[in-house]
Amino acid sequence: MNRIVKPLLVTLLFSLLLSGCNTVRGFGDDIQHLGGAIERAAK
């Protein structure tokens, strides 16, 4: 059973890491837009 579970967990981990890259980039874009909105509101 260990021979089946270990590769499955590794595959799942890599999938999460690869999909997380796009999510982190999107989060950074959202924060950047929020910062711009705060700057405009402060003027």
C-alpha distance matrix in Angstrom:
0.0 3.8 5.3 5.3 6.3 8.7 10.7 11.0 12.4 14.7 15.9 16.7 18.5 20.6 21.5 22.7 24.7 26.3 27.3 28.5 31.1 33.0 32.9 34.3 37.0 38.0 38.2 40.4 42.7 43.0 44.0 46.5 48.1 48.2 50.0 52.5 53.2 53.9 56.2 58.2 58.5 59.8 62.6
3.8 0.0 3.8 5.3 5.1 6.0 8.8 9.8 10.5 12.3 14.3 15.2 16.3 18.4 19.9 21.0 22.5 24.4 25.8 26.7 29.0 31.3 31.2 32.3 35.1 36.3 36.3 38.4 40.8 41.2 42.0 44.5 46.3 46.4 48.0 50.6 51.5 52.0 54.2 56.3 56.7 57.8 60.6
5.3 3.8 0.0 3.8 5.9 5.9 7.1 9.0 10.7 11.6 13.1 14.9 16.3 17.6 19.1 20.9 22.2 23.6 25.2 26.5 28.6 30.8 31.1 32.3 34.8 36.2 36.6 38.4 40.7 41.4 42.4 44.6 46.4 46.9 48.4 50.8 51.9 52.6 54.6 56.7 57.3 58.5 61.2
5.3 5.3 3.8 0.0 3.8 5.8 6.1 6.5 8.9 10.6 11.2 12.6 14.7 16.1 17.0 18.8 20.6 21.8 23.0 24.6 26.9 28.7 29.0 30.5 33.0 34.0 34.5 36.7 38.7 39.3 40.5 42.8 44.4 44.9 46.6 48.9 49.8 50.7 52.9 54.7 55.3 56.7 59.3
6.3 5.1 5.9 3.8 0.0 3.8 5.7 5.1 6.1 8.7 10.0 10.5 12.2 14.4 15.3 16.4 18.4 20.1 21.1 22.2 24.8 26.8 26.7 28.0 30.7 31.7 31.9 34.2 36.4 36.8 37.8 40.2 41.8 42.1 43.9 46.3 47.1 47.8 50.1 52.0 52.4 53.7 56.5
8.7 6.0 5.9 5.8 3.8 0.0 3.8 5.4 5.2 6.3 8.7 9.9 10.6 12.5 14.3 15.5 16.7 18.5 20.1 21.0 23.2 25.6 25.7 26.7 29.3 30.7 30.9 32.8 35.2 35.9 36.7 38.9 40.8 41.2 42.6 45.1 46.2 46.8 48.9 51.0 51.6 52.7 55.4
10.7 8.8 7.1 6.1 5.7 3.8 0.0 3.8 5.4 5.0 6.1 8.5 9.8 10.6 12.2 14.2 15.4 16.5 18.3 19.8 21.6 23.8 24.4 25.6 27.9 29.3 30.0 31.8 33.9 34.8 35.9 37.9 39.7 40.4 41.9 44.1 45.3 46.2 48.1 50.1 50.9 52.2 54.7
11.0 9.8 9.0 6.5 5.1 5.4 3.8 0.0 3.8 5.5 5.2 6.2 8.6 10.1 10.6 12.4 14.4 15.5 16.6 18.2 20.5 22.3 22.6 24.1 26.5 27.6 28.2 30.3 32.3 32.9 34.2 36.4 37.9 38.5 40.3 42.5 43.4 44.4 46.5 48.3 49.0 50.4 53.0
12.4 10.5 10.7 8.9 6.1 5.2 5.4 3.8 0.0 3.8 5.4 5.0 6.1 8.7 9.8 10.5 12.3 14.3 15.4 16.2 18.8 20.9 20.8 22.0 24.7 25.8 26.0 28.1 30.4 30.9 31.8 34.2 35.9 36.3 37.9 40.3 41.3 42.0 44.1 46.1 46.7 47.9 50.6
14.7 12.3 11.6 10.6 8.7 6.3 5.0 5.5 3.8 0.0 3.8 5.4 5.1 6.3 8.6 9.9 10.6 12.3 14.3 15.2 17.1 19.6 20.0 20.9 23.3 24.9 25.3 27.0 29.3 30.3 31.1 33.1 35.1 35.7 37.1 39.4 40.7 41.5 43.3 45.4 46.2 47.3 49.9
15.9 14.3 13.1 11.2 10.0 8.7 6.1 5.2 5.4 3.8 0.0 3.8 5.4 5.3 6.1 8.7 10.0 10.6 12.3 14.1 15.9 17.8 18.6 20.0 22.1 23.4 24.3 26.2 28.1 29.1 30.4 32.3 33.9 34.8 36.5 38.5 39.7 40.8 42.6 44.4 45.4 46.8 49.2
16.7 15.2 14.9 12.6 10.5 9.9 8.5 6.2 5.0 5.4 3.8 0.0 3.8 5.5 5.1 6.2 8.7 10.0 10.6 12.1 14.6 16.3 16.4 18.0 20.5 21.4 22.0 24.2 26.2 26.8 28.1 30.3 31.8 32.4 34.2 36.3 37.3 38.3 40.4 42.2 42.9 44.3 46.8
18.5 16.3 16.3 14.7 12.2 10.6 9.8 8.6 6.1 5.1 5.4 3.8 0.0 3.8 5.4 5.2 6.2 8.7 10.0 10.4 12.8 15.2 15.2 16.1 18.7 20.2 20.4 22.2 24.6 25.3 26.2 28.4 30.2 30.7 32.2 34.5 35.7 36.5 38.4 40.4 41.2 42.4 44.9
20.6 18.4 17.6 16.1 14.4 12.5 10.6 10.1 8.7 6.3 5.3 5.5 3.8 0.0 3.8 5.4 5.0 6.1 8.5 9.7 11.0 13.5 14.4 15.3 17.3 19.1 19.9 21.4 23.5 24.7 25.8 27.5 29.4 30.4 31.8 33.8 35.2 36.3 37.9 39.9 41.0 42.2 44.5
21.5 19.9 19.1 17.0 15.3 14.3 12.2 10.6 9.8 8.6 6.1 5.1 5.4 3.8 0.0 3.8 5.5 5.2 6.1 8.4 10.3 11.8 12.6 14.4 16.3 17.4 18.5 20.5 22.1 23.1 24.7 26.5 28.0 29.0 30.8 32.6 33.8 35.1 36.9 38.5 39.6 41.1 43.4
22.7 21.0 20.9 18.8 16.4 15.5 14.2 12.4 10.5 9.9 8.7 6.2 5.2 5.4 3.8 0.0 3.8 5.5 5.2 5.9 8.8 10.5 10.3 11.8 14.4 15.3 15.8 18.0 20.0 20.6 21.9 24.0 25.6 26.3 28.0 30.1 31.2 32.2 34.2 36.0 36.8 38.2 40.7
24.7 22.5 22.2 20.6 18.4 16.7 15.4 14.4 12.3 10.6 10.0 8.7 6.2 5.0 5.5 3.8 0.0 3.8 5.5 5.0 6.6 9.4 9.9 10.3 12.7 14.5 15.0 16.4 18.7 19.9 20.8 22.6 24.6 25.5 26.8 28.9 30.3 31.3 32.9 34.9 36.0 37.2 39.5
26.3 24.4 23.6 21.8 20.1 18.5 16.5 15.5 14.3 12.3 10.6 10.0 8.7 6.1 5.2 5.5 3.8 0.0 3.8 5.4 5.6 7.6 9.3 10.5 11.8 13.6 15.0 16.3 17.9 19.5 20.9 22.3 24.0 25.4 26.8 28.5 30.0 31.4 32.9 34.6 35.9 37.3 39.4
27.3 25.8 25.2 23.0 21.1 20.1 18.3 16.6 15.4 14.3 12.3 10.6 10.0 8.5 6.1 5.2 5.5 3.8 0.0 3.8 5.5 5.8 6.7 9.1 10.5 11.3 12.8 14.8 16.1 17.2 19.0 20.7 22.0 23.2 25.1 26.7 27.8 29.4 31.1 32.6 33.8 35.4 37.5
28.5 26.7 26.5 24.6 22.2 21.0 19.8 18.2 16.2 15.2 14.1 12.1 10.4 9.7 8.4 5.9 5.0 5.4 3.8 0.0 3.8 5.4 4.9 6.1 8.6 9.8 10.3 12.2 14.2 15.1 16.4 18.3 20.0 20.8 22.4 24.4 25.7 26.8 28.6 30.4 31.4 32.8 35.1
31.1 29.0 28.6 26.9 24.8 23.2 21.6 20.5 18.8 17.1 15.9 14.6 12.8 11.0 10.3 8.8 6.6 5.6 5.5 3.8 0.0 3.8 5.4 5.3 6.3 8.7 10.0 10.8 12.6 14.4 15.6 16.8 18.7 20.2 21.3 23.0 24.8 26.0 27.4 29.2 30.6 31.9 33.9
33.0 31.3 30.8 28.7 26.8 25.6 23.8 22.3 20.9 19.6 17.8 16.3 15.2 13.5 11.8 10.5 9.4 7.6 5.8 5.4 3.8 0.0 3.8 5.5 5.2 6.2 8.7 10.0 10.7 12.4 14.4 15.4 16.8 18.5 20.1 21.4 22.9 24.6 26.0 27.4 28.9 30.6 32.4
32.9 31.2 31.1 29.0 26.7 25.7 24.4 22.6 20.8 20.0 18.6 16.4 15.2 14.4 12.6 10.3 9.9 9.3 6.7 4.9 5.4 3.8 0.0 3.8 5.4 5.1 6.1 8.6 9.9 10.5 12.4 14.3 15.4 16.5 18.4 20.1 21.2 22.6 24.5 26.0 27.0 28.7 30.9
34.3 32.3 32.3 30.5 28.0 26.7 25.6 24.1 22.0 20.9 20.0 18.0 16.1 15.3 14.4 11.8 10.3 10.5 9.1 6.1 5.3 5.5 3.8 0.0 3.8 5.4 5.0 6.2 8.7 9.8 10.5 12.3 14.3 15.2 16.5 18.6 20.0 21.0 22.7 24.6 25.7 27.0 29.2
37.0 35.1 34.8 33.0 30.7 29.3 27.9 26.5 24.7 23.3 22.1 20.5 18.7 17.3 16.3 14.4 12.7 11.8 10.5 8.6 6.3 5.2 5.4 3.8 0.0 3.8 5.4 5.1 6.3 8.7 10.0 10.6 12.5 14.3 15.4 16.8 18.6 20.1 21.3 22.9 24.6 25.9 27.7
38.0 36.3 36.2 34.0 31.7 30.7 29.3 27.6 25.8 24.9 23.4 21.4 20.2 19.1 17.4 15.3 14.5 13.6 11.3 9.8 8.7 6.2 5.1 5.4 3.8 0.0 3.8 5.4 5.1 6.2 8.7 9.8 10.7 12.4 14.3 15.5 16.7 18.5 20.1 21.3 22.7 24.5 26.4
38.2 36.3 36.6 34.5 31.9 30.9 30.0 28.2 26.0 25.3 24.3 22.0 20.4 19.9 18.5 15.8 15.0 15.0 12.8 10.3 10.0 8.7 6.1 5.0 5.4 3.8 0.0 3.8 5.4 5.1 6.3 8.6 10.0 10.5 12.4 14.4 15.4 16.6 18.5 20.2 21.1 22.6 24.9
40.4 38.4 38.4 36.7 34.2 32.8 31.8 30.3 28.1 27.0 26.2 24.2 22.2 21.4 20.5 18.0 16.4 16.3 14.8 12.2 10.8 10.0 8.6 6.2 5.1 5.4 3.8 0.0 3.8 5.4 5.1 6.2 8.7 9.8 10.6 12.5 14.4 15.3 16.6 18.6 20.0 21.1 23.2
42.7 40.8 40.7 38.7 36.4 35.2 33.9 32.3 30.4 29.3 28.1 26.2 24.6 23.5 22.1 20.0 18.7 17.9 16.1 14.2 12.6 10.7 9.9 8.7 6.3 5.1 5.4 3.8 0.0 3.8 5.5 5.0 6.3 8.6 9.9 10.7 12.5 14.4 15.4 16.8 18.5 20.1 21.7
43.0 41.2 41.4 39.3 36.8 35.9 34.8 32.9 30.9 30.3 29.1 26.8 25.3 24.7 23.1 20.6 19.9 19.5 17.2 15.1 14.4 12.4 10.5 9.8 8.7 6.2 5.1 5.4 3.8 0.0 3.8 5.4 5.2 6.2 8.7 10.0 10.6 12.4 14.3 15.5 16.6 18.5 20.5
44.0 42.0 42.4 40.5 37.8 36.7 35.9 34.2 31.8 31.1 30.4 28.1 26.2 25.8 24.7 21.9 20.8 20.9 19.0 16.4 15.6 14.4 12.4 10.5 10.0 8.7 6.3 5.1 5.5 3.8 0.0 3.8 5.5 5.0 6.2 8.7 9.8 10.5 12.3 14.3 15.3 16.4 18.8
46.5 44.5 44.6 42.8 40.2 38.9 37.9 36.4 34.2 33.1 32.3 30.3 28.4 27.5 26.5 24.0 22.6 22.3 20.7 18.3 16.8 15.4 14.3 12.3 10.6 9.8 8.6 6.2 5.0 5.4 3.8 0.0 3.8 5.4 5.1 6.4 8.8 10.0 10.7 12.6 14.4 15.5 17.1
48.1 46.3 46.4 44.4 41.8 40.8 39.7 37.9 35.9 35.1 33.9 31.8 30.2 29.4 28.0 25.6 24.6 24.0 22.0 20.0 18.7 16.8 15.4 14.3 12.5 10.7 10.0 8.7 6.3 5.2 5.5 3.8 0.0 3.8 5.4 5.1 6.3 8.7 9.9 10.7 12.4 14.3 15.9
48.2 46.4 46.9 44.9 42.1 41.2 40.4 38.5 36.3 35.7 34.8 32.4 30.7 30.4 29.0 26.3 25.5 25.4 23.2 20.8 20.2 18.5 16.5 15.2 14.3 12.4 10.5 9.8 8.6 6.2 5.0 5.4 3.8 0.0 3.8 5.4 5.1 6.3 8.7 10.0 10.6 12.4 14.7
50.0 48.0 48.4 46.6 43.9 42.6 41.9 40.3 37.9 37.1 36.5 34.2 32.2 31.8 30.8 28.0 26.8 26.8 25.1 22.4 21.3 20.1 18.4 16.5 15.4 14.3 12.4 10.6 9.9 8.7 6.2 5.1 5.4 3.8 0.0 3.8 5.4 5.1 6.2 8.7 9.9 10.6 12.7
52.5 50.6 50.8 48.9 46.3 45.1 44.1 42.5 40.3 39.4 38.5 36.3 34.5 33.8 32.6 30.1 28.9 28.5 26.7 24.4 23.0 21.4 20.1 18.6 16.8 15.5 14.4 12.5 10.7 10.0 8.7 6.4 5.1 5.4 3.8 0.0 3.8 5.4 5.1 6.2 8.6 9.9 11.0
53.2 51.5 51.9 49.8 47.1 46.2 45.3 43.4 41.3 40.7 39.7 37.3 35.7 35.2 33.8 31.2 30.3 30.0 27.8 25.7 24.8 22.9 21.2 20.0 18.6 16.7 15.4 14.4 12.5 10.6 9.8 8.8 6.3 5.1 5.4 3.8 0.0 3.8 5.4 5.2 6.2 8.6 10.3
53.9 52.0 52.6 50.7 47.8 46.8 46.2 44.4 42.0 41.5 40.8 38.3 36.5 36.3 35.1 32.2 31.3 31.4 29.4 26.8 26.0 24.6 22.6 21.0 20.1 18.5 16.6 15.3 14.4 12.4 10.5 10.0 8.7 6.3 5.1 5.4 3.8 0.0 3.8 5.5 5.1 6.1 8.9
56.2 54.2 54.6 52.9 50.1 48.9 48.1 46.5 44.1 43.3 42.6 40.4 38.4 37.9 36.9 34.2 32.9 32.9 31.1 28.6 27.4 26.0 24.5 22.7 21.3 20.1 18.5 16.6 15.4 14.3 12.3 10.7 9.9 8.7 6.2 5.1 5.4 3.8 0.0 3.8 5.4 5.1 6.6
58.2 56.3 56.7 54.7 52.0 51.0 50.1 48.3 46.1 45.4 44.4 42.2 40.4 39.9 38.5 36.0 34.9 34.6 32.6 30.4 29.2 27.4 26.0 24.6 22.9 21.3 20.2 18.6 16.8 15.5 14.3 12.6 10.7 10.0 8.7 6.2 5.2 5.5 3.8 0.0 3.8 5.5 5.5
58.5 56.7 57.3 55.3 52.4 51.6 50.9 49.0 46.7 46.2 45.4 42.9 41.2 41.0 39.6 36.8 36.0 35.9 33.8 31.4 30.6 28.9 27.0 25.7 24.6 22.7 21.1 20.0 18.5 16.6 15.3 14.4 12.4 10.6 9.9 8.6 6.2 5.1 5.4 3.8 0.0 3.8 5.6
59.8 57.8 58.5 56.7 53.7 52.7 52.2 50.4 47.9 47.3 46.8 44.3 42.4 42.2 41.1 38.2 37.2 37.3 35.4 32.8 31.9 30.6 28.7 27.0 25.9 24.5 22.6 21.1 20.1 18.5 16.4 15.5 14.3 12.4 10.6 9.9 8.6 6.1 5.1 5.5 3.8 0.0 3.8
62.6 60.6 61.2 59.3 56.5 55.4 54.7 53.0 50.6 49.9 49.2 46.8 44.9 44.5 43.4 40.7 39.5 39.4 37.5 35.1 33.9 32.4 30.9 29.2 27.7 26.4 24.9 23.2 21.7 20.5 18.8 17.1 15.9 14.7 12.7 11.0 10.3 8.9 6.6 5.5 5.6 3.8 0.0
